[in-house]
Amino acid sequence: MGYTFTWDDIEQICRNLGMKRQGKSAVWKGIGPDGIKRTCIIHAKHKGNVGSGLIHKIATKELKFASVEEMYHFFKGK
């Protein structure tokens, strides 16, 4: 099943994970409630959906979820 996210959705996930924007940059950093340190780059000015390959990278490498599906359930559960 394909999951779609906008940059606003990614920003909301970062907020829910306790991450904060670093100054006026596109970088968000923080330590989540599970104690894992995360860093994510958000291009908030772009409108529309984020590509599936980039979503996979953000979910697994930057936000440390096991899969895009896990990130989706985290987003919808909050």
NORKAQUI-V611178 format. One record per helix or strand of 2 or more residues. SS is the DSSP state (H for helix, E for strand). FROM is the first residue (numbers start at 1). TO is the last residue. If there is no record, write none. Layout:
SS/FROM/TO
SS/FROM/TO
//
This chain:
H/7/16
E/20/21
E/27/31
E/37/41
H/52/62
H/68/77
//
